[in-house]
Amino acid sequence: FQTDNVLITGNVISGTSTNAIVGDPPDAAILNVGGLAGYTGTNWTATNNTLLNLGTAAFFIDNFFDASSIDGVTISGNTVTVNTSLLADGTSVFDVRGTLGTTTNVNISQNTLNLTGTVGTGVAGVYGVGVQGGVQDVTLSANTLRGGNPGGAGSASLPPSSGVFIDSDTATTDLNLTAESNFISGWAN
């Protein structure tokens, strides 16, 4: 199916999800992995959705299949509730990556995230927003990220549970992140 010029709006998604995409990007309720059948995942919007009782990432954005660029992603006005005890180690609820190419012009704004429960055994950390790899030009504005004190003390490779996690081991020097007017509470960091 076409992954360019997509609008996902007004949906209610409940429960955990497992993707059925060959190559298995991480599980998420809503994915934009670009690079499918020549499409790049550009001009892609997810707005005013309600995601409940998730045990996975809510949004996963990544050029997972090829080196094409994803450009122009808006995630806005969504309400997300996640059961922290079901999350795998290192899960970011809003997960933005540039694994094989560049992901740029990402706007995450006016979303509400509520985590419930605590991390499972052996989980070092979970994150509200995660940024990894070849990502450029990200704006985080007017979001409410309530961690609910999920636990997760970190490890040698992951920080403790955090509202925002920039993976400095994979992020490039091209990352330009603007964060303004966000309310972030109930996290270790």
Long-range contacts (C-beta under 8 A, 24 or more apart in sequence): 1-36, 1-37, 2-37, 2-39, 3-32, 3-33, 3-34, 3-36, 3-39, 3-40, 3-41, 3-44, 4-39, 4-40, 4-41, 4-42, 4-43, 4-44, 5-42, 5-43, 5-44, 6-32, 6-41, 6-43, 6-44, 6-45, 7-45, 7-47, 8-45, 8-46, 8-47, 8-49, 9-45, 9-46, 9-47, 9-48, 9-49, 10-48, 10-49, 11-49, 11-50, 12-49, 12-50, 12-51, 12-52, 13-49, 13-50, 13-51, 13-52, 13-54, 14-51, 14-52, 14-53, 15-52, 15-53, 15-54, 15-55, 16-53, 16-54, 16-55, 16-56, 16-86, 17-54, 17-56, 18-56, 23-64, 23-65, 25-60, 25-62, 25-64, 26-56, 26-57, 26-60, 26-88, 26-91, 26-95, 27-56, 27-57, 28-56, 28-57, 28-58, 28-59, 28-60, 28-95, 29-54, 29-56, 29-57, 29-58, 29-59, 30-58, 30-59, 30-60, 31-59, 31-60, 31-61, 32-59, 32-60, 32-61, 32-62, 32-70, 32-73, 33-60, 33-61, 33-62, 33-63, 33-64, 33-65, 34-62, 34-63, 34-64, 34-65, 34-66, 34-68, 34-69, 34-70, 34-101, 35-63, 35-64, 35-65, 35-66, 35-67, 35-68, 35-100, 35-101, 36-65, 40-68, 40-69, 40-70, 40-71, 41-68, 41-70, 41-73, 42-69, 42-70, 42-71, 42-72, 43-71, 43-72, 44-70, 44-72, 44-73, 44-74, 45-73, 45-74, 45-75, 45-76, 46-74, 46-75, 46-76, 46-78, 47-74, 47-75, 47-76, 47-77, 47-78, 48-76, 48-77, 48-78, 49-78, 49-79, 50-78, 50-79, 50-80, 51-78, 51-79, 51-80, 51-81, 52-81, 53-81, 53-83, 54-80, 54-81, 54-82, 54-83, 54-86, 54-93, 55-82, 55-83, 55-86, 55-87, 56-86, 56-87, 56-91, 57-91, 57-92, 57-93, 57-94, 57-95, 58-82, 58-93, 58-94, 58-113, 59-93, 59-94, 59-95, 60-95, 60-97, 61-95, 61-96, 61-97, 61-103, 61-106, 62-95, 62-96, 62-97, 62-98, 62-99, 62-103, 62-133, 63-98, 63-99, 63-100, 63-101, 63-102, 63-103, 64-97, 64-99, 64-100, 65-100, 66-100, 66-101, 67-100, 67-101, 68-101, 69-101, 69-102, 69-103, 69-104, 70-98, 70-101, 70-102, 70-103, 70-104, 71-102, 71-103, 71-104, 71-105, 72-105, 73-103, 73-105, 73-106, 73-107, 74-106, 74-107, 74-109, 75-106, 75-107, 75-108, 75-109, 75-111, 76-107, 76-108, 76-109, 76-110, 76-111, 77-109, 77-110, 77-111, 78-111, 78-112, 79-111, 79-112, 80-111, 80-112, 80-113, 80-114, 81-113, 81-114, 81-115, 81-116, 82-113, 82-114, 82-115, 82-116, 83-116, 83-117, 84-115, 84-116, 84-117, 84-118, 84-119, 84-126, 84-148, 84-150, 84-151, 85-117, 85-118, 85-119, 85-120, 86-117, 86-120, 87-119, 87-120, 87-123, 87-126, 88-123, 89-122, 89-123, 89-124, 89-125, 89-126, 89-158, 90-124, 90-125, 90-126, 90-127, 90-158, 91-126, 91-127, 92-126, 92-127, 92-128, 92-129, 92-130, 92-165, 93-126, 93-127, 93-128, 93-129, 94-128, 94-129, 94-130, 95-130, 95-132, 96-129, 96-130, 96-131, 96-132, 96-135, 96-138, 97-130, 97-131, 97-132, 97-133, 97-135, 98-132, 98-133, 98-134, 98-135, 98-136, 98-172, 99-132, 99-133, 99-134, 101-134, 102-134, 102-135, 102-136, 102-174, 103-133, 103-134, 103-135, 103-136, 104-135, 104-136, 104-137, 105-136, 105-137, 106-135, 106-137, 106-138, 106-139, 107-138, 107-139, 107-141, 108-138, 108-139, 108-140, 108-141, 108-143, 109-139, 109-140, 109-141, 109-142, 109-143, 110-141, 110-142, 110-143, 111-143, 111-144, 112-143, 112-144, 112-146, 113-143, 113-144, 113-145, 113-146, 114-146, 114-148, 115-146, 115-147, 115-148, 115-150, 115-186, 116-148, 117-148, 117-150, 118-149, 118-150, 118-151, 119-150, 119-151, 119-152, 119-161, 123-151, 123-152, 124-152, 124-153, 124-154, 124-155, 124-157, 124-158, 124-160, 125-152, 125-153, 125-154, 125-155, 125-158, 125-159, 125-160, 125-161, 125-162, 125-165, 125-188, 126-150, 126-152, 126-161, 127-161, 127-162, 127-163, 127-164, 127-165, 128-162, 128-163, 128-164, 128-184, 128-187, 129-163, 129-164, 129-165, 130-164, 130-165, 130-167, 131-164, 131-165, 131-166, 131-167, 131-171, 131-175, 131-177, 132-167, 132-170, 132-171, 133-167, 133-170, 133-171, 133-172, 134-172, 134-174, 135-171, 135-172, 135-175, 136-172, 136-174, 136-175, 136-176, 137-176, 138-175, 138-176, 138-177, 138-178, 139-177, 139-178, 139-179, 139-180, 140-164, 140-177, 140-178, 140-179, 140-180, 140-182, 141-178, 141-179, 141-180, 141-181, 141-182, 142-180, 142-181, 142-182, 143-182, 143-183, 143-184, 144-182, 144-183, 145-182, 145-183, 145-184, 145-185, 145-187, 146-185, 146-186, 147-184, 147-185, 147-186, 147-187, 147-188, 148-186, 149-186, 149-187, 150-186, 150-187, 152-188, 153-188, 154-188, 159-188, 159-189, 160-187, 160-188, 160-189, 161-187, 161-188, 161-189, 162-187, 162-188, 162-189, 163-187, 163-189, 165-189
